[in-house]
């Protein structure tokens, strides 16, 4: 009975954005037109497929006209970003996205190095933050940096999965390292480890796929916790029916962005094979980079629809993409001469 009562209070606090997520230093202050970029591991990467947090972000800041771009990649570490050849450096993509706010999601992958890896992780993160703080990706000055801790490991009760004791001991160490870096660099720090550990211990609902990676319910739970950690408050609920259309538009925007940033067969776009396939006028790279430019424009068109809905304005049912560039139509080299 006590566990059930505790669970009810905890869930109520989470969905009302109560004082659960912990942040160190000042809350994040957003400016109109900010470009918020998520960088890091799978915790951040999968947020674009479960868009509860971004829905709350626009609902809480309806007049800010925020641009959100997810640059995360599963397995990413501060200075290990495995990509296809010529994908572009992290700075290239932050510059392309015009980042004015960078949310770093690191600490989970690195935690597998155990206690002996904490020092290197803290050193790498301090270097990364200071290098980021010295850049100007937007032409508006240096970006604001936020360090977001890993979540806790959930003991699912599945005998085929760890119980999380060792994992959480390490995750707590790496969370503390991020807090130390924030203290030394002036970055904002958000602790997701502590509130998720408390929730996992008191809730009967399963929030992860495998103890480590959140499922749909997990991302629904996390959204207001992250909002509280970033801004100190959150006045909207992910369960508000009035936000359904807004989330649908964000889903659509991020679908187009995903296919731009994570375009398949990159070796035939920006890699060596991008120079092949010439019809005498265009090669693979010309054709496919035009498609990525069109996807950029389509993503921006959907940004504007999101802003309108967040303000409470009505929008047409169908997106108007008539302002996008034309596709390149190369001659085919299949089937002989035409």
N, C-alpha and C positions, 0 to 999 in steps of 0.2 A: 504493500500500500504506500509506504514512504517513497519507494522508487517511482511509483506511478504519479504521486503528487509532485515530486521533484521534477519529473519529466514534463508534466503539464506546465509548471511555472517556467521551466527553462525554455520550452518551445514557445510559450507566449512571449517571453522576453525577446527571443530571437526574432520572431516574426513582427514584433513591434519595434525592432531595432533598439532594444534596451542595452544597458551597459555591459556588453559581453566582450566584443573585440577590444583589444588593448592597443593603443598607439603611444608612441613616445615622441615628445616634441609637439610642434604645432600641427593642427589638422591641415589637410590639403585645401588650399584656396584656389578655386578655379576662376578663370577669366573668360569673358565671352570670346568664342572662337578658338578655344584651346584644342589642340590636337593631342589626344591621350593615346599613347602607344603602350601596349602590353608586350613585355619581352621576357623570355625565360622558358620554363619547362611546361610539362603537360597540364599541370594544375591550371595555368593561365590559358594554355592553348585550347582546351576543351570548353572554356567559357563562351567561345563564339558559337558553339553548337548547343549550348544551354544558356540562353541569353537573359537570364533573370537579373544578373547584376547590371548589365548595360541598360535594361529596361528601367530599373530603379534609378540609375544615374541620370537618365534624361528626364524622368518624372520629377526628381528632386531639383533639377537645374533646368527648368523649361525654357529659360531665356538665354541660356549660355551658348546655344548652337555648337555643341561639342561634336568633334570628329573623333571617333574611336577606331583604331586600327590594331588588329591583333597580329603581332610579329613573333609569337611564341612558336616553339618547335619542341616536340617530345625529345627528351634527352639533352637539351641544351644546358650548358654550364657557362660560367662567366666568360671564359676564353676558349671554350670548345663548342663550336657551332658547326656541325657536320652538314654540308650542303652539296648539291650538284655543282660541277665545275662552272665557274663564272656566275654563280647565283648572285653575287654581290655581298659586300661586307655588311655587318650590322649597322655601321654608320651610313652606308648607302641607303639602306631601307628606312632608317630613322629620318634621313634627309628627305627621301622621297615622300614620306608620310608627314613631313613638317612637324616633327614632335616638339611639343612644348612641355609635356608632362610624360615622364617615363615611369611605368610601374614594373619593377623587376621582381620576377618570381623565380627565386633560386633557393637551394638548400636541401631539397629532397634527394636528388640524384647524388649530391655530394655527401649526404649523410651515410651512405654505404661505406665510406672510408673510415667510419668510426671515430673514436676520440682522437686518434692520431692525425686525422685529416682536418680538424677544426682550424688549426692555425693557418694552414695554407688557404682554406676557404675564406677565412676572415681577411687575409692579406689580399687575395684575389678580388674580393668584393670591394674592399677599400680602394684598390687601384681602379676597378671598373667605375665606381661612383665618381671618383675624382676626375677620371678621364671624361666621363659623361658631362660632368658639371663644367668642363672646360670647352664644350662644343656648343655650336649654335646651328641647330638643324632647321630652324624655321625662318631665320632672318630677324627674329624678334628677341634674341638673347638666349642665355643658357637655359636649359630645361630644368624644371623641378623634378626631383628624383624621389621615388617612394620604394622602400624595401618591404616586400610582403613575404612573410614567413611561410614555410610549408604548413600544411594541416597536420593533425595528429594521424597516427595509424589506428584504424578501427579494428578492435577484436570482434570478428564476425561470428565466432563460434564454429566456423568451418574447420574441421580437423585437417584439411589440406592446406590451410593458410596459417601463417604465424599468428601468435596471440598479440603481437605488437609491443611486448615489454621491451625487448632489445631495441626495436625500431624507434619507439617513443623516447627512450633514453638518449639515443643519438639525435633524433629530431629536436629535442629540447636543447641540446648543446648547439646545434647549428642555428636554431632560432635566437639563442642568446648571442651568437656571433654576429648575426645580422643587426641585432639591437646595438651591439658595441660599435659596429661600423656606422650606423646612423648617428650615434652619439659623437663620433669623431669627425663626421663629414657634414653634419647638418641635414642629412636626408631625413625624410619622414619614415617611421617604422610602424608597420602594422603586424600585430601578433595574431595569427590565425590558429597557431598551435594550441594555445591554452583553451580558448572557447570550444574548439572542435573536440579536444580531448575530454572536456567536461560533458559535452553533449553525447559523445559516443558512449561514455560510461553510464549515462542515465537514461538513454533512450532505447526502446525496444525496436525501433525502426532501423533498417539497414541503409546506410548512406553511401556505401562504396561498392565498387564492383569486386574488389579483391583485397580490401583493407586499406589500400593506398590511394586509389583513384575513385573520385566521386561519381556516383550515378546521377540520374535526373533529380531524384529527391535531395541528394547531397548538394548539388548546385543551387537548387531552390533554397535550401537551408543556408548556404554560404553567402548568398547575395546580400541580405541585410546585415550579416555579420561583417562583411567586408566594407559595406557602406558606413557602418558605425566606426570601424577602424580608421577609415579615410577621413571622414567628415565630422565625427563625433555625434551624429544624429542621422535619423532616417524616418521620414514621416509617411512613407508609403509601404504597402504590403505587396508581395509578389502574387498574392491571391486576389488582389483587387480586379474584378471583371473589367473595370474601366481601363486597365492597362493591357488588355488582351490584344487590341489592334496595334498598339505601340510595339509590343513584343513581336508581333507578326512582321511588322515593317523592319524591325531590327534583324530578325531572322533572315529576311530577304536581302537586306544590305550586306550582312556578313556572308551569305551564300555567294554573292558576287565578289566580295573581297577575297574570300577563301580561294576562289578559282583564279584570281589575279595573282595573289601572293604565292599560292601553292600550286601553280600551274603544273600539270603533269608533263612528263617527258621533257624536263628542263634542258637536257642535253641537246635536244633538237630546237631549242629556243635560244638560250644564251650560251649553251655549250658549243663544242666544236661542230656538231652536226647542224647547228643553226646556219652555217655558211653554205650548206649543201642545198640541193633542190632548186637551183636557179633555173628560171624559165627565160633567162636572158635579160630580165628586168628586176625580178624579186627573188630572194632566197627565203629559206625557212624562217630566219630571224626577222626579216622584214614583215612577213605575213603574220607571224605569231606575236611579235611585239606590238603590232597594230591592234591585235585582239586584246592584248593586256591593257593598252591605252584606252580602248573602248570600255573594258571592265572598270578601269579607274573612273571614267565618266559616269558609268551606270551606278557605281557605288556612291559617287557624289550626288547624283540625282536622288538616291534613296536617303542620303543624309538629310536633304532638304525636306523630304516627306516626314522624316522622324522629328525634325525640329518643329514642323507645323503641328503635328499631332501632340507633341509635348506641350506646346503653347495652348492647346485646346481648339485649334483650327481644324476645319474639315479638309480632306484631300480627295482627289478623284480616286475611283476604284482602281484604275489602271495607271501604271507608271508611264510617264512621257519620256521616252529615251530618244526623241527625234533630234536632240542636239548632239548626238554622238558622231564620231568620225565614221566614214564609210569603211566597210571591210575591203581589203585588197583581194582581188580575184585573179590569182595567177593562172597561167595556162597549165594544164595537166601534162605530165610526161608519161601517163599511163594509157595504154591502148593505141599507141602509135600517133602519127601526125594528125593534127586536126585541121 
